[in-house]
Structures are given as C-alpha cells and as structure tokens.
Amino acid sequence: MKSQSTMICCLMVFLTTECSLYRAKIHIKDGDKWQHPEEKPKTGRIQEKCHGPCITSSNCSQPCAQSFRGEIGFTCNQNKWQKSTETCTSLSVETLFQDLNSVPRLSIAAPSIPLHILDFRAPPEPLQSVVQGILRNCPQDYACIIDAVKTSEATSGNIAFIVELLKNISTDLSDNVTQEKMKSYSEVANHILDTTAISNWAFIPDKKASSDLLQSVNLFARQLHLRNASEYTVDEPFIQTKGFYLSHNTSLEESFRFSGNVNNTPEEILGMIEIPKHDLWKLPPNASQAITIAFPTLGAVLKEEHLTNVSLPRPVNGLVLSVILPDRLKQIILTFEKINKSLSARAQCVGWHSRKRRWDEKACEKTLDIKNTVKCRCNYTNAVMSFSILMSPISIDDKILDYITCIGLSVSILSLVLCLLIEATVWSRVVVTEISYMRHVCIVNIAVSLLTANVWFIISSNFSKKAWDHKWCVAMTFFSHFFYLSLFFWMLFKALLIIYGILVVFHRMMKSRMMVIGFIIGYGFPLIIAGTTVAITVPEQGYMRHDACWLNWDNTKALLAFAIPALVIVAVNLLVVLVVAVNTQRPFIGSSKSQDVAIIRRISKNVAILTPLLGLTWGFGIATLIKGNSLVFHIIFALLNAFQGFFILLFGTIMDHKIRDALKMKMSSLKGPARVAENASLSPTNGSKLMNR
C-alpha cells in the first residue's frame, strides 16, 4: 500500500511537470514579437536613479531586482542620472538545465522503474559549462536550452550571456552541424535580435558583443551540412537562413531573396543575393552547397572598432546579409532595399571585416543607387562574409543645390565661351605692354581651364550614374583634377603678376620668360600633382570614390591632392588682395572725406574684381566642411562657384575699360571706313588702373 501511494505521488509529480513544460512551449504571435502568455514581469530593469548629488561625469551603480544578478550603472549628464551600463542577468549554466535536472522525465512505464532510480533527493551532478550540459541533455538538436532562453527577459545582462552561449557553441560544438542544430541555434539568436530587445544592446559593457554574435553565427553556419539537394530554410523573424546546392545551371535570382521587419512596422525590407553566372562555371562538376543568412535588426546594434579617420557613426541602412560559399566563388552581387528612403540617404556598399571588427569599404563597389534600391558588387573572403549598405552621416543633397549647380554651370560655360570670343576679338588692341599681355594670357588660360574642368565635371557626373568602366572613370577623374588645379595655379600666377606690377616699377621681365614661367606654374605643377596622385593611388584602387568619378576621401585621402593646393593658393591670393587694398589707399593718406569715399570705392572695386579672378570664393568651402552648419552656407558656396565663369566674364572682361574701348572701335570699324579715322583717335586713358596694368 505504501509502495502504491509512493508511485501515485511520483506519477502526479510527473504529470504536473509535463504540463508546465508544455505550457512553456506555447507562444502567442503579436506582430513580429513572440511573447510567453505567462511572461514574467520585467523586473530586471529598475527605474531608480542614484540618490547622491549629480555631478557632471560622475558615476554610480544600483543593484538589480532580487531575481537578477548584477548591477545597473549610471552616469551624470546635464545634471541628470542616465543609465550607462547594465549587467542584470537571470540566466546561468544551472538555470538553463534546472528543469531537466530537477525532475526526471517519466513515462507511463514508471511503475516498473525501481524506486532507487526515482530518488529525487539525490542532487544532480554540477555542470561545469553549457557545452557539458548540452552534451548530457540534448546533443542531437540543442533543443533543451530553447525554453529557458525564450522565457528569460532580454535584459542587457541576459543578452550578453546568450551571446557568450552562442559563441561557446560555435567554438566547441560545431564539428557536425545538422539542420536541427541550426534551427535551435537560430531560435536562441532570434530571441536577442527581437526589435523589443534592440534598445538594451546599448547598455552591454562589452561593445564587441554584436560583432561576436555575427562572427559566431557565421562560424556555426559554415559547418552546416545539408542532407539533400533540396532547399533548407530557417525562417525566424529576425534571423533567416537558406541553404542550397550549387551547380553550373543554378539560377539564383529567386532563391536568395530575403525580407525582414526592421522597425516593428508592417512593411518589410528586402534583400537579394546573386552569384554571377560566369563564376558558377568555376565550380567542380559535383554540387557544392551555399549558405546565406539575413539579419533584419543586427545592423542597428553592430558596433565598429574605433577608427581614427571616422569620427561619426555610420548607420546601417539595409539588411545585413552573410554568405558562406565554396572556395572557388569570390564575387557576389547583392541588392538592398533602403530602410531610410529619403533622397538625402546616400548609400555606401560595405563588407564586415571580422578581424578588424569594422565595415570595409574596399570589399564592395556600388553599381546602382536609385531612390529605394542599392546594388553592390562585393568580394567574398574568409574574413569578409557579411555585407550591407551604410547611410552617409553628412549628406547635403538638397534639390536647391542641384538646381543651382545645373543652372550655374550652364551660365558659367556660356559666359566663358563669350569671354574667349571677346578676348580673341580685341586681342591685338589690348596687349600693349608686357604686363597687359600676361594679364590677358592669364584670363584666357583661367577661362580655358575652368571651361574644360566644368565640361569634364558634367561628363563624369552623368557617366558615374550608369554602369561605368573603371579605366574611363580614372581618365575622367584625372582630367577633372588636372584642369581644376590648372585653374587655381593660373590664378596664383595672376596674383604673382599683380605683386610684380606693384613692387617692380623700373625693371620689366622679358615677355618670353614670363610666358615660360606662366605655363610651368599653370600647367606643369598641376600635371605633377595629378600624375603623382594617380601613380600612388590607382594600384590600390583608391584614386576614385566608389560612387562617383571624383577623388577618393574615405580610403586614401586622394582628395587632399586637390584640397591642399587649392586652399593654399586661396590663402596666398587673399594676402595679395590685402596688399592691393593697402597700395590703393597709400597715395591718399591725409585726404579729405570725399577722397576717403573715393578710396573706399576704389578698394571695394578692386576686391570685387579680384575675388572671382583669384578664386577667393572657394574659401567659402571651408564653412561647408564644419559639422552642423546651415544649408545657407552650402547654397552660398554653390552660387559663388557655379557662377564663377559669369563673374570672370563680368569682372575680368566687361568691366575692363580697355576691352570696352577696343570693342567700340571694332564695332565702329565694321560700320564703314568713314569712321575709322575718328575711332583711331581714341586711346585708352592715361594712368590706367592698377588692375589693368
């Protein structure tokens, strides 16, 4: 009787245990979030702040709730305590397997089991590690840890614990990864990638946790062995895995499509992976497997290692896609739908370098960027297996700037052509002295350089939006670089001529020598700088940007080969303008008020003429580089430089009274020989202005 009652008690315990285990497996789907119907209250997140005085940059900590181990750290910021770190965790090696170890699972045949086996008073053997617990309880599918993970609250401490758990599994249990193991592994990872858990990643003390998770998933999936040639899929809301067998005839346009919910909205973000057809022919005759993984939310928490050249965060603007391919396949094509679809969200194709723990721009190049979709061609290696697109942190892409640039360049080109025609018409009448001759040589070469640079800029801008050839893009970048530099160096030579005209009064240099010096400065120096830049950066494919035919900045800083000479010349020319202003004022010291007004007008006119001719408007570009500046600075910079050709025509040609007089003579001579003698008597005013010397 006693034996029978004991057996009944055992059976009741068994039924109670099994019912509780069954209830733990029931979930309710609410949007993209899976919730346990009897989910524990979120006791790990306490809202209490530190009670001491809040002094800027001071720190304090508070213990977690009773059911959690760890603490919550706070930092004083703007006289308020703000949470900075959290290590609250309810998970441990023991809690993962306590339900399995506390009560053995009995069957209907329990009455036939000897009583000494059902001795519940005997404590289970202590577990030294998660790996040991899995090997003891569920070595075939890892399913024994899923319930404990899913019913835990996704606090920062629990997220860090689960990341370490997945890392240990990838390291010690990845010898023979089956499809069942991959499914269990993905369910555990999905729990901490839920959109409701993303905000807690920011408080994990170890900032490498997100990159560790990505590397662990990739390492584990790399060991996955597909059992047959059919498609294998794990379709969790926040981690999706697909496996295929590849052959020469494989068509991947539809097979490698992914979609995921990023911001808890009904709209899903799409992604697609393709392998170029010509690369598939590199595979051996027997079929080879490929594994692809999509992470809709991981990009929001993936932290880069500190970069000296990147001071601003680079938000991920699409799915994170990982691929595990056969060794012979080295290139893939990825299509990303943008999360932020605004026009200002410029995209950059990148690959995640697992050793450097950062996005690598050299791994990919962008082949298409329209409003909602970006297409990338990426190189696959053992170190770069995951890819995505980044959103530029500073992007001034306003329609106003586009209109200003388009209209300004059109007006500028027409103005420069008119300027050259006028110079050709009046050339023989205005080049009287060596200084006037070289002055007009400078204006002509400034106009030619700017006109050619603008034409190359327009060609390269339109060309870079299509599927372009690398060599052609290098050529266009080189010519744009060279002629813009020539523009600045001819402006520098003009400034040197002004100084020469002021300081050297009684001695004049020969015209031929001045021409040689002018062409060495105007074209020789730009050729050396542009040629050296190409020779140094092209072998590393760092001469151009990935998204346009212009000088690279992110990788090789090739843009400095234009920015440094331009800014130095602008600074020198600014000093020349100051010297001209002082020289203009000097003869009138001690003059009357009316003469003072004349001096101010004279100085203002000289500065107005010199500013576009010496390229001082490019100095406004410095203001556009300062973070947080208003769009007004960008509009002013675009206006001044897009219309620079018009300003050269106005101040360098039309406002020159010698050119106006020569044009009048030319027009009069065309009306008839009767007025030639009268017009021939006209001569330029003696004592010409300093700028027309």
TAJOFEN-V736649 format. One line per field, one symbol per residue. ss: DSSP state (h for helix, s for strand, l for the rest). psi: psi as a letter, one per 20 degrees, with the letter a starting at -180 (. if undefined). burial: 1 if it has 16 or more other C-alpha atoms within 10 Angstrom, else 0. Layout:
ss->???
psi->???
burial->???
This chain:
ss->lhhhhhhhhhhhhhhhhhhhhhhhllssssllssssllllllllllllllllllllllssssslllllslsssssssllsssssssllslllhhhhhhhhhhlllllhhhhhllhhhhlllllllllllhhhhhhhhlllllhhhhhhhhlllllhhhhhhhhhhhhhhhhhllllslhhhhhhhhhhhhhhhllllhhhhhhlllllhhhhhhhhhhhhhhlslllllllsssssllssssssssllllllllllssssllllllllssssssllhhhhlllllllssssssssllhhhllllllsllslllllslllsssssllllllssssssslllllllllsssssssllllssshhhsssssslllsssssssllllsssssssslllllllhhhhhhhhhhhhhhhhhhhhhhhhhhhhhhhhlllhhhhhhhhhhhhhhhhhhhhhhhhhhhhhhllllllhhhhhhhhhhhhhhhhhhhhhhhhhhhhhhhhhhlllllllhhhhhhhhhhhhhhhhhhhhhhhhhhhhhhlllsllllllsllllllllhhhhhhhhhhhhhhhhhhhhhhhhhhhllllllhhhhhhhhhhhhhhhhhhhhhllhhhhhhhhhllllllhhhhhhhhhhhhlhhhhhhhhhhhllhhhhhhhhhhhhhhhlhhhhhhhhlllllllllhhhl
psi->ghhghghggghgggggghghhghhipqppncjppqphlpqqmiioqiqrqirqoppjqqrqqqrrhjqqarpqqppolkqppphqpkpqiqrhghhjhhhhhoqprrhjhhipqhihkniioqqpqphrhgghghhhmihijiiigghghiqpmrgghghghghghghghgikkgnorhgghggghhghhhijqhiighihijphoijgghggghggggghhjpophairpppomqhjopppqrpqahjpojhhhkpqqqpgkkrhpqpqqqpqpphhhhiiqrhqqqqppqppohihhiiopqqpphioiqqnqpkaqopqqorqhipipqppppppgojqhimqqpprqoohgilrpohihqqpipnagiqppqoqpprhhniqqaqqpphoonlqhghggggggghghgghghghghggghgjghiimgrgghghghgggghgggggggghghggghghhiiroqpghhhgghgghggghhghghhhhghghhhggghghogippqqggghgggghgghhgghgggggggghhhghjljhrrhjqmrqqhhgikhhhiggghghggggghhhggggggghhhgijpjrrhhhgghggggggggghghghhjkhhihihhhiippjqqighhggggghhhjhhhhggghhfhiohghgghhggghhhhhqihjghghhipqqpqlqqhij.
burial->000000100110010010000001000000011001000000011000110001000011111110011111111100001011111111111001101010100100011000000000000000000110110010001111111111111111111111111111110011001110111111111111111011011111101011111111111111111100000111111111111111110001000111111100000111111110000100100000111111111111111100000000011111111111100010111111111100011111111111001111111111111000111111111001111111110000000010011001111110111111011001100110001111111111111111111111100100110000000011011111111111111111111111001000000000000100011111101110110011001000111111111111011101101100111011001101100110011000000000000010011001101111111111111001000000001111111111111111111111010111111011011000000000100000000000111
